[in-house]
């Protein structure tokens, strides 16, 4: 059986989640009931190193409550979990839909999460904010001003160099408008997928600016990658839907008032599929300028995770490489100076493996490393930076694997 066909068979529940009954969707982030009813553990975490060097994670405990855990020795030992007050809301914490954690420059710590709403695939993005380094958190607030019971999900958050908090998410308000207009005329809605929206908070999450649209026609269920730019702003990379049904990726530079330039196409796999792969990209600045990117796509029948360089405007630059593992999935990428790491998980038929591709020369050469393996359920691996050091965090049932790269 060829690689493309095998991956397609293994991914059927994932790719075609948009048409399955809602009760079958909890494992893919379409959560319409509290996580405690899920058939498999909700392992998705948000993670970041705090300014004092401690490693923080946020995720669900075994009773589906949002909990903060802290390690002061790079993940070897963990303090007892501390529950965060979400007012009893359900929290999405699986796969591409995970809680998020970020630290601002003035003692701010923020936790973002999606709470499912009454309609299928709907959600509200909520934020817990601390102004005292995490000693206490204010009650959760909704980030976006739009309050329709529709999709506001798959959020990503980042502070820029000026301390402004950027929140970016997948939003279906324009699709709903297109549906309403089409219903009046009896036509089919002329709208592909969803849209990317964002807003900016100048006070670390206490108040939020207007919801502004980054781009129409995004994929519906893939995570959004955010990374700092050379001038201290924020860049975004997401899976886009190009006419008529091509699921490649788009890039945009985000300013305070909206995109600084129109979004540009960043990948050209030309994967034609009328479904969401639930497989978002990764993005990090390159030491030599521009960006490193990783993404999953089907190119000419080869379904693989690929790595490529983007220029400072987000356009492809140079040769695109497939990762040295045909079963690679859910890759992440992060750089620290000349050091660059790409991590992914890979199923070998009996175990899920954690692997890394590591470069000491800004991506010109890589070495392959096998880091861990498990028979247990696992989350996607996540890369973290602590000063000049890179770490990988891989959450599996009963264990959090943290390793310096």
Secondary structure, DSSP 8 states (H G I E B T S, - for coil): --HHHHHHHHTHHHHTGGGS-GGG-GGGT---S-GGG-SS-----EEEE-TTS-EEEEEE-TTS-EEEEEESSTTSS----EE---TT-----BTTB--EEEE-TTS-EEEEEEEE-SSTT-EEEEEEEESSTTS-----EES-S---SS-EEEEEEEE-TTS-EEEEEEE-HHHHHHHHHHHHHT------SEEEEEEEETTTTSS----EEEEEEE-SS---EEEE-TTS-EEEEEEEEETTTEEEEEEEEE-SSSBSS--EE------B-SS------EEEE-TTSSEEEEEEEEETTEEEEEEEEE-TTS-B-S--EE-S-TTEEEEEEEEETTEEEEEEEEE-SS-EEEEEEEESSTTSS-EEEEEEEESS-B---EEEEETTEEEEEEEETTEEEEEE-
